[in-house]
Amino acid sequence: MSANDKVQLAGAPHKPHPSRHGADLPAARQMASRLRLLIKGNPEPDEAAWQAMGDALWRGDKLADDLVAWMHELGMARAWGLFERALHAGAANSQDMPAPLRRFIEATQGWPDWVDADELALGARVLQSTGLHGMMVLRDAGLMAGYQASAINQTLIMTGSLHKGAQRRVAETTTWWLACTDDGGMAPGGAGFTMTLRVRVMHALVRHQLLHGGKWDENKLGLPVNQLDMQATYLAFSVVQIVALKTTGVWLSTRESQAVMHLWRYIGWLMGVEPGLLSDDEQQGRAALYQNVLSQAGADESSVMLGRALMDEPLQRHYANLPGLRGRMNKARHLSLVRWFVGTSGMRALGLPATLPWYPLLMMVPLAMRTTLIHLLPGGLSAWAKRGRDTQRRYLQVLLGARPPQHLTGGAPQHEKQAR
């Protein structure tokens, strides 16, 4: 099934598209130009696909939105407690739950027929084996480069997340990513599984908050956390990371790339991305990402604010020793990686200083040699996955310095606590 076919599956009644849709195609094509070189065939969206993408800007996540409407009606303190108990009780005990909560739990507790547990396990093991480098490219190619899409930034700006700090956002995302990519993390009841459902409800809470706040411009932006932007986020964690790894020297087999795509297809489904916006394999995902980028509004002042805040994030980490030196060194490494992924025009769009891509050039040969050796040695991937995961957990501790974010591990969302 082609990307054009898939994006049309979840059709909606046509209405005028938000003005952000394809607002600056020259800038979007510049942003997507490197990706275009990596796609087989013609990825350009036809008229029907372009219409479907614009329609997706008007769609949220009805299952989670209905749940959040019930939460507000009941009272967030009580409703969040019921939601947490339902997460742990599962669908087998859903008969006595309120209808919106029961529908949410029953729809998300069972694996779709297409999920392959062995593929999920291999995908997690591959991502574990990427160690610190895997987390660095996810941050710089997925998060930082993504700030060029200014319309997606508006949820961060309007919910005040910018002022909470880039360090906190990176720590929260890393906590969730590690849970999702742990062994068994995405099995029903696993840490990644439950965190993903919490994040899904958080997205619906944000959607509700912004739509009822009186400042969100729907005609310009569509719905907050809409389906097209949710697809962009899902693709950042799957396709973008795979491409970033490969273009910095990491060798992944076709089966390993497919397993990572399969894992994130399931995570995206659980997160509330419509099935028609999910990709079966890497090439399909690259084409979907290319089309998504064409739709996105270009960089603006929000890109600069978020980019500069994330640039300084390494200076705020909780290093055990030599914090000033290590912070400056990590800042330089990240800037070098960003330059590799977005080029000079992307650096300007993000308000970042000119730099050379010295770090990926320095590491490319060692990474290629190491990952080739891993594949040649019997049991090499499993052994390196354990070592890589230990490195990733140590990185999380440097980010956190203390406890994991409460709203990911069971506590009520902070903005809802403040509202009470």
SULSUL-V666495 format. One record per residue. N is the residue number from 1. PSI is psi in whole degrees, -180 to 180 (* if undefined). Layout:
n->{N & N}
psi->{PSI & PSI}
This chain:
n->{1 & 2 & 3 & 4 & 5 & 6 & 7 & 8 & 9 & 10 & 11 & 12 & 13 & 14 & 15 & 16 & 17 & 18 & 19 & 20 & 21 & 22 & 23 & 24 & 25 & 26 & 27 & 28 & 29 & 30 & 31 & 32 & 33 & 34 & 35 & 36 & 37 & 38 & 39 & 40 & 41 & 42 & 43 & 44 & 45 & 46 & 47 & 48 & 49 & 50 & 51 & 52 & 53 & 54 & 55 & 56 & 57 & 58 & 59 & 60 & 61 & 62 & 63 & 64 & 65 & 66 & 67 & 68 & 69 & 70 & 71 & 72 & 73 & 74 & 75 & 76 & 77 & 78 & 79 & 80 & 81 & 82 & 83 & 84 & 85 & 86 & 87 & 88 & 89 & 90 & 91 & 92 & 93 & 94 & 95 & 96 & 97 & 98 & 99 & 100 & 101 & 102 & 103 & 104 & 105 & 106 & 107 & 108 & 109 & 110 & 111 & 112 & 113 & 114 & 115 & 116 & 117 & 118 & 119 & 120 & 121 & 122 & 123 & 124 & 125 & 126 & 127 & 128 & 129 & 130 & 131 & 132 & 133 & 134 & 135 & 136 & 137 & 138 & 139 & 140 & 141 & 142 & 143 & 144 & 145 & 146 & 147 & 148 & 149 & 150 & 151 & 152 & 153 & 154 & 155 & 156 & 157 & 158 & 159 & 160 & 161 & 162 & 163 & 164 & 165 & 166 & 167 & 168 & 169 & 170 & 171 & 172 & 173 & 174 & 175 & 176 & 177 & 178 & 179 & 180 & 181 & 182 & 183 & 184 & 185 & 186 & 187 & 188 & 189 & 190 & 191 & 192 & 193 & 194 & 195 & 196 & 197 & 198 & 199 & 200 & 201 & 202 & 203 & 204 & 205 & 206 & 207 & 208 & 209 & 210 & 211 & 212 & 213 & 214 & 215 & 216 & 217 & 218 & 219 & 220 & 221 & 222 & 223 & 224 & 225 & 226 & 227 & 228 & 229 & 230 & 231 & 232 & 233 & 234 & 235 & 236 & 237 & 238 & 239 & 240 & 241 & 242 & 243 & 244 & 245 & 246 & 247 & 248 & 249 & 250 & 251 & 252 & 253 & 254 & 255 & 256 & 257 & 258 & 259 & 260 & 261 & 262 & 263 & 264 & 265 & 266 & 267 & 268 & 269 & 270 & 271 & 272 & 273 & 274 & 275 & 276 & 277 & 278 & 279 & 280 & 281 & 282 & 283 & 284 & 285 & 286 & 287 & 288 & 289 & 290 & 291 & 292 & 293 & 294 & 295 & 296 & 297 & 298 & 299 & 300 & 301 & 302 & 303 & 304 & 305 & 306 & 307 & 308 & 309 & 310 & 311 & 312 & 313 & 314 & 315 & 316 & 317 & 318 & 319 & 320 & 321 & 322 & 323 & 324 & 325 & 326 & 327 & 328 & 329 & 330 & 331 & 332 & 333 & 334 & 335 & 336 & 337 & 338 & 339 & 340 & 341 & 342 & 343 & 344 & 345 & 346 & 347 & 348 & 349 & 350 & 351 & 352 & 353 & 354 & 355 & 356 & 357 & 358 & 359 & 360 & 361 & 362 & 363 & 364 & 365 & 366 & 367 & 368 & 369 & 370 & 371 & 372 & 373 & 374 & 375 & 376 & 377 & 378 & 379 & 380 & 381 & 382 & 383 & 384 & 385 & 386 & 387 & 388 & 389 & 390 & 391 & 392 & 393 & 394 & 395 & 396 & 397 & 398 & 399 & 400 & 401 & 402 & 403 & 404 & 405 & 406 & 407 & 408 & 409 & 410 & 411 & 412 & 413 & 414 & 415 & 416 & 417 & 418 & 419 & 420}
psi->{131 & 163 & -37 & -40 & -44 & -40 & -15 & -3 & -38 & 49 & 155 & 159 & 134 & 137 & 163 & 133 & 149 & 146 & -18 & -22 & 110 & 31 & -29 & 77 & -40 & -44 & -39 & -40 & -35 & -42 & -33 & 4 & -40 & -41 & -38 & -33 & -18 & 8 & 130 & 138 & -166 & 110 & 2 & 133 & 135 & -180 & -41 & -41 & -40 & -40 & -43 & -38 & -42 & -38 & -35 & -21 & -16 & -1 & 137 & -126 & 91 & -41 & -49 & -34 & -39 & -40 & -45 & -37 & -43 & -41 & -45 & -36 & -41 & -34 & 125 & -38 & -49 & -43 & -41 & -37 & -42 & -39 & -45 & -43 & -38 & -37 & -40 & -26 & -38 & 178 & -25 & -21 & 33 & -5 & -36 & 7 & 151 & 148 & -48 & -36 & -41 & -44 & -41 & -47 & -46 & -32 & -19 & -8 & -29 & 143 & 138 & 158 & -28 & -8 & 134 & 115 & -36 & -37 & -40 & -44 & -42 & -43 & -42 & -42 & -39 & -45 & -34 & -39 & -17 & -11 & -147 & -37 & -40 & -38 & -33 & -45 & -30 & -43 & -46 & -35 & -32 & -57 & -58 & -51 & -33 & -20 & -12 & -22 & 92 & -30 & -38 & -31 & -24 & -29 & -39 & -42 & -47 & -18 & 1 & 10 & -28 & -39 & -14 & -14 & 139 & -34 & -41 & -42 & -43 & -41 & -42 & -46 & -41 & -40 & -47 & -45 & -43 & -40 & -41 & -31 & 10 & 159 & 123 & 8 & -30 & 8 & 147 & 126 & -12 & 163 & -44 & -38 & -52 & -38 & -39 & -41 & -35 & -43 & -40 & -44 & -36 & -41 & -42 & -36 & -41 & -44 & -46 & -45 & -46 & -38 & -26 & 6 & -13 & -1 & -11 & 128 & 94 & -38 & -29 & -42 & -13 & -157 & 148 & 143 & 55 & 176 & -39 & -38 & -33 & -38 & -42 & -41 & -46 & -41 & -29 & -38 & -19 & -79 & -47 & -44 & -41 & -49 & -41 & -40 & -48 & -37 & 1 & 14 & -7 & 126 & 123 & 136 & 165 & -41 & -38 & -43 & -42 & -40 & -40 & -42 & -39 & -44 & -48 & -24 & -43 & -44 & -43 & -43 & -46 & -31 & -15 & 8 & 133 & 141 & -36 & -13 & 4 & 154 & 142 & -31 & 177 & -44 & -41 & -39 & -38 & -43 & -41 & -40 & -43 & -47 & -41 & -44 & -38 & -32 & -24 & 145 & 147 & -178 & 150 & -161 & -27 & -34 & -41 & -44 & -47 & -39 & -45 & -36 & -44 & -32 & -39 & -2 & -40 & -23 & -15 & 3 & 162 & 75 & 145 & -29 & 162 & 52 & -38 & -48 & -46 & -36 & -45 & -37 & -44 & -36 & -44 & -40 & -44 & -42 & -38 & -41 & -42 & -44 & -40 & -39 & -36 & -11 & -178 & -37 & -38 & -38 & -42 & -42 & -32 & 0 & 29 & 151 & 151 & 136 & 169 & 150 & 55 & -36 & -51 & -34 & -38 & -35 & -11 & -49 & -48 & -40 & -41 & -43 & -43 & -47 & -30 & -43 & -40 & -40 & -22 & -29 & 134 & 130 & 12 & -41 & -44 & -42 & -43 & -28 & -41 & -45 & -43 & -40 & -37 & -42 & -42 & -38 & -37 & -38 & -42 & -40 & -36 & -37 & -44 & -49 & -16 & -122 & 155 & 159 & 131 & -39 & -17 & -22 & 10 & -19 & 158 & 149 & 139 & -41 & -25 & -35 & -44 & -34 & -26 & *}
